[in-house]
Amino acid sequence: MRRVVIIGAGIGGLASALLLANAGLEVVVCEAGATPGGKLRHAVAGGVRIDAGPTVLTMLPVFQAIFASAGARLEDYVAVERLDVLARHAWEGVRSLDLFDDTARNVAAIGEFAGAKAALGYKAFAARSKKIYEILDGSFMQIAQPGLAGLVLRSGVSLMNISPFATLWGELGTYFANPRLRQLFGRYATYCGSSPFNAPATLMLIAHAEQRGVWRVQGGMFALARAFEAAAQARGVQFLYNAPVQDILIASGRACGVKLNNGEVLPADAVVANTELGALAGGLLGAAAQQAVAGSMKGAVRSFSAKTWAMTGSISGNFQPAHHNVFFSEDYPAEFAQLAAGQMPADPTVYLCAPEPGAFFALINAPANGDAPQVEAFPPCLTRVMKKLQDCGLRLTPTAVTAAQPRQFATMFPGSGGALYGRALTGWRDSFARPGTRTKLPGLFLAGGSVHPGPGLPMAAISGRLAASAVMDFCARSRTVVMPGGISTPSAMTGGRRAQL
Ligand SMILES: Cc1cc2nc3c(=O)[nH]c(=O)nc-3n(C[C@H](O)[C@H](O)[C@H](O)COP(=O)(O)OP(=O)(O)OC[C@H]3O[C@@H](n4cnc5c(N)ncnc54)[C@H](O)[C@@H]3O)c2cc1C
């Protein structure tokens, strides 16, 4: 039986592990932390477990399809519920605006909020974002190494149809004269840790991804990580927690295993790195791995980090929170100019999740300076956050707060500097600059939010599926190697069962 070691139990690593084990390979996942999920994590505040990583679950069919490929049903492991209100949006001194998972309801809501012309603008925008989503779903997101030329050939459409050359902010101006609507839809760039002022307009496809559904996970988002873990364990995957990998080992010019921090060596026919690309490129997993991804970070600008607060508390005021809420800054250009200059915004846009009564998770974007010697202290920031909520009609009185900032993210996700979404999208080239799953080192594969197709749970899960597919292909074609010192991988080539992915 072929053995694969996966470094990291983020969603990309978990998806790979599930699929590879189902295909008959022996899979060991080495995770530096104590639990699966990586960024998909919770924090404890006042004794309550509150999601403190991703909270917006989109593209559920991606996860269902991965489970189905492994002969399982996602719903047997975790309960999900579709939300009809995608998010509630607030500004100071004006009424709030809900977006729904139904375009017709949005047309009506936007018409009431900003008039008939804005409603027509939204209708055109929704149609355009749907078109871009549909073009890129099959020709980019699900494809292993999509170059620009390949994309054009596969989709058979002109590049102009996906607006890679305009900025999101600029393009939104052609649909929305209302600055608040432009701000609302421009915020989608931050889902990739990027600024709407230089990210390509292609990112408007995220609006359509949300239109296709946003789900709430019963028991919290972290239950999704546990679902993957349980399904993988049922297929024989071995999870080693508190097991950081120090080095990716090579023999005969290919990856042949890993060395843990405690000195233990795990031989393998293939290795999947679900770490930050920056960790490999920065040499944190050894010189061979560094060489394997040489050049892949060229020209990369870090995506945003965040300051986050998981809180218990009580609320009052005339703003009733939905599950997802956004409280916008008064001056979007100034906010992103400050972030670009490496500063915390004076007036930040605040995302607030209210998963259950009395529990909250707040997030603001922050520069990814978690490895810099000095970062801004917390208290003034939380004060600003609370003031923003209050100015929009929500008074939140916390009873317990657990905070995280770029410095913690940089430590939790080595090689990131605190950046949470890989490289930022600062122009059309960046989407194509992310490496695919294959590296220059045979037997070493990549999965996760910093490689193709990019960040976000569904995208990172797709990267895990692409990695599993490439590993199976590799194992079917190559022979087992003997490691230096005579430690061999568990068995000779057996040509293990291959699954349809
Ligand atoms: C605060 C926050 C909010 C977000 N909001 C959303 C959202 O609402 N919706 C959404 O879809 N996405 C969101 N994202 C993005 C999403 O969480 C990520 O894109 C995705 O989870 C990344 O998954 P990954 O596969 O790259 O693995 P990661 O989550 O990056 O996990 C990698 C794992 O590798 C481990 N590791 C690293 N180095 C080693 C080593 N040497 N040895 C062993 N293990 C190692 C780490 O401990 C970690 O567990 C958010 C992210 C954050 C942080």
The ligand as an SDF file (V2000), in Angstrom:
LIG
                    3D

 53 58  0  0  0  0  0  0  0  0999 V2000
  -10.4180   35.1080   10.6330 C   0  0  0  0  0  0  0  0  0  0  0  0
  -10.6690   34.4050    9.3280 C   0  0  0  0  0  0  0  0  0  0  0  0
  -11.8990   34.5410    8.7050 C   0  0  0  0  0  0  0  0  0  0  0  0
  -12.1480   33.8790    7.5040 C   0  0  0  0  0  0  0  0  0  0  0  0
  -13.4020   33.9490    6.9590 N   0  0  0  0  0  0  0  0  0  0  0  0
  -13.7340   33.1130    5.9460 C   0  0  0  0  0  0  0  0  0  0  0  0
  -15.0990   32.9070    5.5960 C   0  0  0  0  0  0  0  0  0  0  0  0
  -15.9970   33.4780    6.2130 O   0  0  0  0  0  0  0  0  0  0  0  0
  -15.3810   32.0260    4.6000 N   0  0  0  0  0  0  0  0  0  0  0  0
  -14.4030   31.3190    3.9470 C   0  0  0  0  0  0  0  0  0  0  0  0
  -14.7210   30.4930    3.0670 O   0  0  0  0  0  0  0  0  0  0  0  0
  -13.0840   31.4810    4.2730 N   0  0  0  0  0  0  0  0  0  0  0  0
  -12.7380   32.3430    5.2540 C   0  0  0  0  0  0  0  0  0  0  0  0
  -11.4390   32.4560    5.6710 N   0  0  0  0  0  0  0  0  0  0  0  0
  -10.3860   31.8090    4.8670 C   0  0  0  0  0  0  0  0  0  0  0  0
  -10.3190   30.3040    5.1230 C   0  0  0  0  0  0  0  0  0  0  0  0
  -10.3860   30.0530    6.4880 O   0  0  0  0  0  0  0  0  0  0  0  0
   -9.0150   29.7480    4.5820 C   0  0  0  0  0  0  0  0  0  0  0  0
   -8.8220   30.1360    3.2230 O   0  0  0  0  0  0  0  0  0  0  0  0
   -8.9480   28.2220    4.6420 C   0  0  0  0  0  0  0  0  0  0  0  0
   -9.4410   27.7290    5.8620 O   0  0  0  0  0  0  0  0  0  0  0  0
   -7.5070   27.8040    4.4420 C   0  0  0  0  0  0  0  0  0  0  0  0
   -7.3960   26.3990    4.5030 O   0  0  0  0  0  0  0  0  0  0  0  0
   -6.0180   25.6960    4.2050 P   0  0  0  0  0  0  0  0  0  0  0  0
   -6.3300   24.3870    3.5560 O   0  0  0  0  0  0  0  0  0  0  0  0
   -5.1220   26.6200    3.4640 O   0  0  0  0  0  0  0  0  0  0  0  0
   -5.3950   25.3580    5.6000 O   0  0  0  0  0  0  0  0  0  0  0  0
   -5.0840   26.2610    6.8720 P   0  0  0  0  0  0  0  0  0  0  0  0
   -6.3730   26.5990    7.5060 O   0  0  0  0  0  0  0  0  0  0  0  0
   -4.1600   27.3580    6.5330 O   0  0  0  0  0  0  0  0  0  0  0  0
   -4.3710   25.2060    7.8060 O   0  0  0  0  0  0  0  0  0  0  0  0
   -3.0420   24.8000    7.5950 C   0  0  0  0  0  0  0  0  0  0  0  0
   -2.6700   23.8650    8.7220 C   0  0  0  0  0  0  0  0  0  0  0  0
   -1.3150   23.4620    8.5480 O   0  0  0  0  0  0  0  0  0  0  0  0
   -0.7330   23.3780    9.8330 C   0  0  0  0  0  0  0  0  0  0  0  0
    0.7170   23.4820    9.6900 N   0  0  0  0  0  0  0  0  0  0  0  0
    1.4240   24.5380    9.2170 C   0  0  0  0  0  0  0  0  0  0  0  0
    2.7370   24.2570    9.2380 N   0  0  0  0  0  0  0  0  0  0  0  0
    2.8570   22.9970    9.7210 C   0  0  0  0  0  0  0  0  0  0  0  0
    3.9670   22.1360    9.9760 C   0  0  0  0  0  0  0  0  0  0  0  0
    5.2410   22.5140    9.7290 N   0  0  0  0  0  0  0  0  0  0  0  0
    3.7240   20.9110   10.4770 N   0  0  0  0  0  0  0  0  0  0  0  0
    2.4500   20.4880   10.7250 C   0  0  0  0  0  0  0  0  0  0  0  0
    1.3740   21.2700   10.5130 N   0  0  0  0  0  0  0  0  0  0  0  0
    1.5740   22.4940   10.0070 C   0  0  0  0  0  0  0  0  0  0  0  0
   -1.3320   24.5270   10.6010 C   0  0  0  0  0  0  0  0  0  0  0  0
   -1.2400   24.3160   11.9990 O   0  0  0  0  0  0  0  0  0  0  0  0
   -2.7690   24.4980   10.0950 C   0  0  0  0  0  0  0  0  0  0  0  0
   -3.5890   23.7140   10.9150 O   0  0  0  0  0  0  0  0  0  0  0  0
  -11.1420   33.1020    6.8770 C   0  0  0  0  0  0  0  0  0  0  0  0
   -9.9000   32.9770    7.4870 C   0  0  0  0  0  0  0  0  0  0  0  0
   -9.6800   33.6010    8.7170 C   0  0  0  0  0  0  0  0  0  0  0  0
   -8.3720   33.3740    9.4040 C   0  0  0  0  0  0  0  0  0  0  0  0
  1  2  1  0
  2  3  1  0
  2 52  2  0
  3  4  2  0
  4  5  1  0
  4 50  1  0
  5  6  2  0
  6  7  1  0
  6 13  1  0
  7  8  2  0
  7  9  1  0
  9 10  1  0
 10 11  2  0
 10 12  1  0
 12 13  2  0
 13 14  1  0
 14 15  1  0
 14 50  1  0
 15 16  1  0
 16 17  1  0
 16 18  1  0
 18 19  1  0
 18 20  1  0
 20 21  1  0
 20 22  1  0
 22 23  1  0
 23 24  1  0
 24 25  2  0
 24 26  1  0
 24 27  1  0
 27 28  1  0
 28 29  2  0
 28 30  1  0
 28 31  1  0
 31 32  1  0
 32 33  1  0
 33 34  1  0
 33 48  1  0
 34 35  1  0
 35 36  1  0
 35 46  1  0
 36 37  1  0
 36 45  1  0
 37 38  2  0
 38 39  1  0
 39 40  1  0
 39 45  2  0
 40 41  1  0
 40 42  2  0
 42 43  1  0
 43 44  2  0
 44 45  1  0
 46 47  1  0
 46 48  1  0
 48 49  1  0
 50 51  2  0
 51 52  1  0
 52 53  1  0
M  END
$$$$
